[in-house]
């Protein structure tokens, strides 16, 4: 495989669009921003694209990907659509990576979008719930908030995780977003604000849950030769990993924990894994990405993480899957401040999905754009002069994208290539 670099990225503001923007316009807006940061790149030098969106239902348009390809001026070059539930954006990023690594392309554009506000919230939740098993889970469980409430209830039972620890995730991420002009839901919250917000599915409250959104994001990836021609700050994609699990929660087996290099089997001799309290696919994705990137102690070797926090509970679960702390210690990890911008390893310095919003096809690519800017040291430039969220001296970060109840999960590691 050839080395692959991310050279540029662009993103729209995530929002409930008023007036409602056409998906092509949003994709073009993010694409144009990415192109502006690499002025030496011309359309002729782009070899192809990968287009990502979660659901045809939101656009009421089949084959919307080719319409975006056309609108960007990239026809008749190669393109394909990627769809992987909530991991759609992350899978799109890795698909573009594969196009470069394989030698098929020298420059590949990854574009993701979603227009979720074009339907009512209840209808949007129904569309999303179709990403569960409609013959088994869907009829008895309903919407995703119910699934995640069940999973975190088990996490609380197994490990003693508390509602205050869940609330700490929301306070952190919404607070970070106060300095992110692209975020949909910046807010200065207290633990009590979160605990007193409307109950949706016990123990998850309104402020424990991300909001549906409209938005688009673009990542431009290139071969080593092209990357250094296009920018003096190329970012190496040093590791990629993808994990999966059974769609039906009841089909997930209990067996020994999949260990990372810095863990010992005796640490988990009594743990039933994965049950419904953890995401086996996330552990596999992390393990694969760490191996490729040469990481054997993520808490020491990563400078930040942008992870899929559709719920406060899933952020805590993912700390553990990524090996940032032991299984069972996720609640204590966030409570300690370790995940704060000024903590041991900042998690979701952008504000994450909770505060940025979750236009599904764009979300994983949004993470790659924020990671790129962190590693290039250009957060202040792109955030209107506010560099509060810039992780000083950041050299390596991880982005994590998650689908369903953990059925597809991607991890990609980016590091300074200059």
C-alpha positions as CSV (number, residue, x, y, z in Angstrom):
1,X,0.0,0.0,0.0
2,X,1.1,3.5,-0.7
3,X,1.2,6.2,2.0
4,X,-2.0,8.4,2.0
5,X,-2.2,12.0,3.2
6,X,-5.1,14.3,3.9
7,X,-4.3,17.6,2.3
8,X,-7.4,19.7,2.9
9,X,-11.0,19.7,4.3
10,X,-14.1,21.8,4.3
11,X,-17.3,21.9,6.3
12,X,-20.6,23.8,6.3
13,X,-22.2,25.0,9.5
14,X,-24.3,22.2,10.9
15,X,-27.9,23.5,11.4
16,X,-31.6,23.0,10.9
17,X,-31.5,24.8,7.6
18,X,-33.9,27.7,7.1
19,X,-34.6,28.1,4.3
20,X,-33.9,24.4,3.6
21,X,-30.8,24.1,1.5
22,X,-30.5,21.6,-1.4
23,X,-28.0,18.8,-0.6
24,X,-25.9,19.7,-3.7
25,X,-25.5,23.3,-2.5
26,X,-24.2,22.2,0.9
27,X,-21.8,19.6,-0.6
28,X,-20.5,22.3,-3.0
29,X,-20.0,24.7,-0.1
30,X,-17.8,22.3,1.8
31,X,-16.0,21.3,-1.3
32,X,-15.2,24.9,-2.3
33,X,-13.8,25.6,1.2
34,X,-11.5,22.5,0.9
35,X,-10.4,23.6,-2.5
36,X,-9.6,27.1,-1.3
37,X,-7.0,25.7,1.1
38,X,-5.1,24.0,-1.7
39,X,-5.1,26.6,-4.5
40,X,-2.7,24.6,-6.6
41,X,-5.3,21.8,-7.0
42,X,-7.4,21.9,-10.1
43,X,-10.5,19.9,-11.0
44,X,-8.4,18.2,-13.7
45,X,-6.0,16.8,-11.1
46,X,-8.8,15.1,-9.1
47,X,-9.1,11.5,-10.1
48,X,-12.4,10.7,-8.6
49,X,-14.6,10.8,-5.5
50,X,-16.5,8.9,-2.9
51,X,-19.9,10.4,-1.9
52,X,-21.6,9.5,1.4
53,X,-25.1,9.9,2.7
54,X,-27.1,7.7,5.0
55,X,-30.7,7.7,3.8
56,X,-32.5,8.2,0.5
57,X,-35.6,9.0,2.6
58,X,-34.3,12.4,3.7
59,X,-33.6,13.7,0.2
60,X,-36.5,11.8,-1.5
61,X,-33.9,11.2,-4.2
62,X,-32.3,8.0,-5.3
63,X,-28.7,8.2,-6.6
64,X,-28.1,11.6,-5.0
65,X,-24.4,10.9,-5.0
66,X,-24.1,11.2,-8.8
67,X,-26.0,14.4,-8.6
68,X,-23.4,15.8,-6.2
69,X,-20.6,14.4,-8.4
70,X,-22.1,16.4,-11.4
71,X,-22.7,19.5,-9.3
72,X,-19.0,19.5,-8.2
73,X,-17.9,19.4,-11.9
74,X,-16.3,15.9,-11.5
75,X,-18.2,13.9,-14.1
76,X,-17.4,11.7,-16.0
77,X,-14.6,10.6,-13.5
78,X,-15.1,7.6,-11.2
79,X,-17.4,7.9,-8.2
80,X,-19.3,5.7,-5.9
81,X,-21.7,6.1,-3.0
82,X,-20.9,4.7,0.5
83,X,-23.6,4.0,3.1
84,X,-22.9,2.5,6.5
85,X,-25.5,3.9,8.9
86,X,-24.0,6.3,11.5
87,X,-20.5,5.3,10.3
88,X,-21.2,6.5,6.7
89,X,-18.8,9.4,6.9
90,X,-16.0,7.4,8.5
91,X,-16.4,4.6,5.9
92,X,-16.4,7.2,3.1
93,X,-13.1,8.5,4.5
94,X,-11.6,5.0,4.5
95,X,-12.9,4.2,1.0
96,X,-11.2,7.3,-0.3
97,X,-8.0,6.2,1.6
98,X,-8.2,2.8,-0.2
99,X,-8.5,4.5,-3.6
100,X,-5.1,6.3,-2.9
101,X,-3.4,3.4,-1.1
102,X,-4.2,1.0,-3.9
103,X,-2.7,3.2,-6.5
104,X,-5.9,3.6,-8.4
105,X,-6.0,7.4,-7.7
106,X,-3.6,10.1,-6.8
107,X,-6.2,12.6,-5.6
108,X,-9.6,11.5,-4.2
109,X,-12.3,13.6,-2.8
110,X,-14.6,12.3,0.0
111,X,-17.9,14.2,0.4
112,X,-20.6,13.5,2.9
113,X,-24.0,15.2,3.5
114,X,-27.4,14.8,5.1
115,X,-30.6,16.9,5.1
116,X,-32.4,15.6,8.1
117,X,-34.5,18.7,8.9
118,X,-36.5,18.2,5.7
119,X,-38.8,15.8,7.7
120,X,-40.3,16.0,11.2
121,X,-38.3,14.8,14.1
122,X,-40.5,11.7,14.7
123,X,-40.2,10.8,11.0
124,X,-36.4,11.3,11.1
125,X,-36.2,9.0,14.1
126,X,-38.2,6.4,12.3
127,X,-35.8,6.5,9.3
128,X,-32.8,6.1,11.6
129,X,-34.5,3.2,13.4
130,X,-34.7,1.3,10.1
131,X,-30.9,0.8,10.6
132,X,-31.8,-1.7,13.3
133,X,-33.2,-5.2,12.6
134,X,-36.8,-4.4,11.4
135,X,-37.8,-8.0,11.9
136,X,-36.6,-8.3,15.5
137,X,-35.2,-5.3,17.3
138,X,-37.4,-2.6,15.7
139,X,-40.8,-4.0,16.6
140,X,-40.0,-4.5,20.2
141,X,-37.6,-1.6,20.9
142,X,-38.5,1.2,18.7
143,X,-36.1,4.1,18.3
144,X,-32.4,4.3,19.0
145,X,-32.7,6.2,22.2
146,X,-34.4,3.2,23.7
147,X,-31.6,0.9,22.5
148,X,-28.9,3.1,24.0
149,X,-30.8,3.6,27.2
150,X,-30.9,-0.2,27.6
151,X,-27.2,-0.5,26.9
152,X,-26.2,2.2,29.4
153,X,-28.5,0.7,32.0
154,X,-26.4,-2.5,31.7
155,X,-23.2,-0.4,31.9
156,X,-24.5,1.2,35.1
157,X,-25.4,-2.2,36.5
158,X,-22.0,-3.7,35.6
159,X,-19.7,-0.8,36.5
160,X,-21.6,1.7,38.7
161,X,-21.6,4.4,36.1
162,X,-23.8,7.3,37.2
163,X,-26.2,9.8,35.6
164,X,-23.9,12.6,36.8
165,X,-21.0,11.1,34.8
166,X,-23.2,11.0,31.7
167,X,-24.1,14.6,32.3
168,X,-20.4,15.5,32.5
169,X,-19.9,14.5,28.9
170,X,-22.7,16.8,27.8
171,X,-21.3,19.7,29.8
172,X,-17.9,19.2,28.3
173,X,-18.9,18.9,24.7
174,X,-21.5,21.7,24.6
175,X,-19.0,23.9,26.4
176,X,-16.2,23.1,23.8
177,X,-18.6,24.1,21.0
178,X,-18.9,27.6,22.4
179,X,-15.7,28.2,20.5
180,X,-16.6,26.3,17.3
181,X,-18.5,28.5,14.8
182,X,-19.6,25.4,12.8
183,X,-21.5,23.8,15.8
184,X,-25.2,23.7,15.9
185,X,-25.7,23.6,19.7
186,X,-23.1,25.4,21.7
187,X,-24.2,25.9,25.3
188,X,-22.8,26.7,28.7
189,X,-24.4,23.9,30.8
190,X,-24.2,22.6,34.3
191,X,-24.6,19.1,35.5
192,X,-27.9,20.1,36.9
193,X,-29.1,21.5,33.6
194,X,-28.5,18.1,32.0
195,X,-30.1,16.1,34.8
196,X,-33.1,18.4,34.8
197,X,-33.7,18.3,31.1
198,X,-36.6,16.3,29.7
199,X,-36.4,12.5,30.1
200,X,-36.5,10.7,26.8
201,X,-35.6,7.1,27.7
202,X,-34.4,6.4,31.2
203,X,-31.6,7.4,32.0
204,X,-31.1,9.4,28.8
205,X,-32.4,12.9,28.8
206,X,-32.7,15.5,26.0
207,X,-29.3,16.9,26.8
208,X,-27.7,13.4,26.7
209,X,-28.7,13.1,23.0
210,X,-27.4,14.6,19.8
211,X,-29.7,16.5,17.5
212,X,-30.6,15.8,13.9
213,X,-29.0,18.2,11.5
214,X,-28.3,19.4,8.0
215,X,-24.7,19.7,6.8
216,X,-21.9,18.6,4.5
217,X,-18.2,18.0,4.9
218,X,-15.3,17.3,2.4
219,X,-11.9,15.7,2.8
220,X,-9.3,15.7,0.1
221,X,-6.8,12.8,0.2
222,X,-3.7,12.4,-2.0
223,X,-0.7,10.3,-2.6
224,X,2.6,11.3,-1.1
225,X,3.9,12.8,-4.3
226,X,0.8,14.9,-4.8
227,X,0.4,15.8,-1.2
228,X,3.7,17.6,-0.9
229,X,2.9,19.5,-4.1
230,X,-0.4,20.7,-2.8
231,X,0.4,21.8,0.8
232,X,3.3,22.3,3.1
233,X,1.3,20.8,5.9
234,X,0.1,17.3,4.7
235,X,-1.4,15.0,7.3
236,X,-0.5,11.3,7.1
237,X,-3.3,8.7,7.5
238,X,-1.1,6.3,9.4
239,X,-3.7,3.8,10.5
240,X,-7.2,2.6,9.6
241,X,-9.4,0.0,11.2
242,X,-13.0,-1.3,10.8
243,X,-15.0,-3.5,13.1
244,X,-18.5,-5.0,12.9
245,X,-20.9,-6.8,15.1
246,X,-24.3,-8.7,14.9
247,X,-27.2,-6.4,14.1
248,X,-29.4,-8.1,16.7
249,X,-28.2,-7.3,20.2
250,X,-29.3,-10.7,21.5
251,X,-27.0,-12.4,19.0
252,X,-23.8,-10.9,20.6
253,X,-21.8,-13.5,22.4
254,X,-20.1,-13.3,25.8
255,X,-16.4,-14.3,25.6
256,X,-13.0,-13.1,26.5
257,X,-12.2,-9.4,26.1
258,X,-10.2,-8.5,22.9
259,X,-7.1,-7.1,24.5
260,X,-5.0,-4.2,23.3
261,X,-1.2,-4.2,23.6
262,X,-1.2,-2.4,26.9
263,X,-3.8,-4.6,28.6
264,X,-3.7,-7.9,30.5
265,X,-6.2,-10.7,30.5
266,X,-6.2,-10.8,34.4
267,X,-7.7,-7.2,34.3
268,X,-10.9,-8.6,32.9
269,X,-11.1,-12.2,34.2
270,X,-14.6,-11.6,35.6
271,X,-16.0,-9.4,32.8
272,X,-18.7,-10.8,30.5
273,X,-17.8,-9.2,27.1
274,X,-19.2,-7.6,25.1
275,X,-22.7,-8.2,26.4
276,X,-24.6,-5.0,25.6
277,X,-22.5,-2.7,27.7
278,X,-19.6,-2.4,25.2
279,X,-19.0,-2.3,21.4
280,X,-16.9,-5.2,20.2
281,X,-16.7,-3.7,16.7
282,X,-15.2,-0.5,18.2
283,X,-12.5,-2.6,20.0
284,X,-11.6,-4.4,16.7
285,X,-11.5,-1.1,14.7
286,X,-9.2,0.4,17.3
287,X,-6.9,-2.6,17.5
288,X,-6.5,-2.8,13.8
289,X,-5.8,1.0,13.5
290,X,-3.3,0.9,16.4
291,X,-1.4,-2.0,14.8
292,X,-1.1,-0.2,11.5
293,X,0.0,3.1,13.1
294,X,2.4,1.5,15.6
295,X,0.5,2.5,18.7
296,X,0.8,0.3,21.8
297,X,-0.4,2.8,24.4
298,X,-3.1,5.1,23.1
299,X,-3.4,7.3,26.2
300,X,0.2,8.2,25.8
301,X,0.6,8.3,22.1
302,X,-2.6,10.1,21.0
303,X,-3.0,13.9,21.5
304,X,-6.7,14.0,21.0
305,X,-9.7,12.0,19.9
306,X,-12.9,12.9,17.9
307,X,-15.4,10.2,18.6
308,X,-19.0,9.4,17.8
309,X,-20.9,10.7,20.8
310,X,-24.5,10.4,19.5
311,X,-25.3,9.8,23.2
312,X,-23.4,10.8,26.3
313,X,-23.4,7.1,27.2
314,X,-21.7,6.1,23.9
315,X,-18.8,8.5,24.6
316,X,-18.2,6.8,27.9
317,X,-18.5,3.3,26.4
318,X,-16.1,4.3,23.6
319,X,-13.4,5.6,26.0
320,X,-13.1,2.0,27.1
321,X,-13.3,0.4,23.6
322,X,-10.4,2.7,22.5
323,X,-8.4,1.7,25.5
324,X,-8.2,5.2,27.0
325,X,-9.1,3.6,30.3
326,X,-10.1,0.2,31.6
327,X,-13.6,-1.3,30.9
328,X,-15.8,0.0,33.7
329,X,-13.7,3.2,34.3
330,X,-15.3,5.4,31.5
331,X,-17.5,7.3,33.9
332,X,-14.6,8.0,36.3
333,X,-12.5,9.0,33.3
334,X,-14.7,11.9,32.2
335,X,-15.5,12.9,35.8
336,X,-11.7,13.3,36.4
337,X,-11.4,15.9,33.6
338,X,-9.0,13.6,31.6
339,X,-11.1,14.2,28.5
340,X,-11.2,18.0,28.8
341,X,-9.4,20.2,26.3
342,X,-6.7,20.8,28.9
343,X,-6.9,17.2,30.2
344,X,-4.7,14.1,29.7
345,X,-6.3,13.4,26.3
346,X,-8.9,15.8,24.9
347,X,-11.9,14.0,23.6
348,X,-14.3,15.8,21.2
349,X,-12.6,19.2,21.5
350,X,-14.9,20.3,18.6
351,X,-18.0,19.6,20.7
352,X,-18.7,16.2,19.1
353,X,-22.0,15.2,17.7
354,X,-23.8,16.3,20.9
355,X,-23.0,19.9,20.2
356,X,-22.0,20.0,16.5
357,X,-25.0,18.1,15.3
358,X,-25.2,14.8,13.4
359,X,-26.0,15.1,9.7
360,X,-25.1,11.4,9.4
361,X,-23.3,11.2,6.0
362,X,-21.2,14.3,6.9
363,X,-20.4,13.4,10.5
364,X,-17.4,11.2,10.2
365,X,-15.9,13.5,7.6
366,X,-16.5,16.5,9.9
367,X,-14.3,14.7,12.4
368,X,-11.5,14.4,9.8
369,X,-11.7,18.1,9.0
370,X,-11.4,19.1,12.6
371,X,-8.6,16.6,13.1
372,X,-6.8,18.0,10.1
373,X,-7.0,21.6,11.4
374,X,-5.8,20.5,14.8
375,X,-2.8,18.8,13.4
376,X,-2.0,21.6,11.0
377,X,-2.3,24.1,13.9
378,X,-5.0,26.1,12.1
379,X,-7.9,25.9,14.4
380,X,-7.7,29.7,15.0
381,X,-7.5,30.4,11.3
382,X,-10.7,28.4,10.6
383,X,-12.6,29.4,13.7
384,X,-12.5,33.1,13.1
385,X,-9.4,33.8,15.1
386,X,-10.5,31.9,18.2
387,X,-7.8,29.3,19.0
388,X,-9.2,28.2,22.4
389,X,-9.8,24.7,21.1
390,X,-6.3,24.3,19.5
391,X,-4.5,21.4,21.2
392,X,-1.0,22.8,21.6
393,X,1.6,20.7,19.8
394,X,-0.8,18.1,18.6
395,X,1.0,15.5,16.5
396,X,-1.4,12.6,16.3
397,X,-5.2,12.1,16.6
398,X,-7.9,9.5,16.2
399,X,-11.3,9.8,14.5
400,X,-14.0,7.3,15.3
401,X,-17.3,6.7,13.5
402,X,-20.1,4.4,14.7
403,X,-23.2,2.9,13.2
404,X,-26.3,1.4,14.7
405,X,-25.8,-0.2,18.0
406,X,-22.2,-0.9,17.1
407,X,-22.6,-2.8,13.8
408,X,-20.1,-0.8,11.8
409,X,-17.3,1.1,13.5
410,X,-14.3,2.8,11.9
411,X,-11.2,4.2,13.5
412,X,-8.6,6.3,11.5
413,X,-5.4,7.7,12.8
414,X,-4.0,10.9,11.5
415,X,-0.6,12.4,12.2
416,X,1.6,15.2,11.1
417,X,3.5,14.4,7.9
418,X,5.6,17.5,8.0
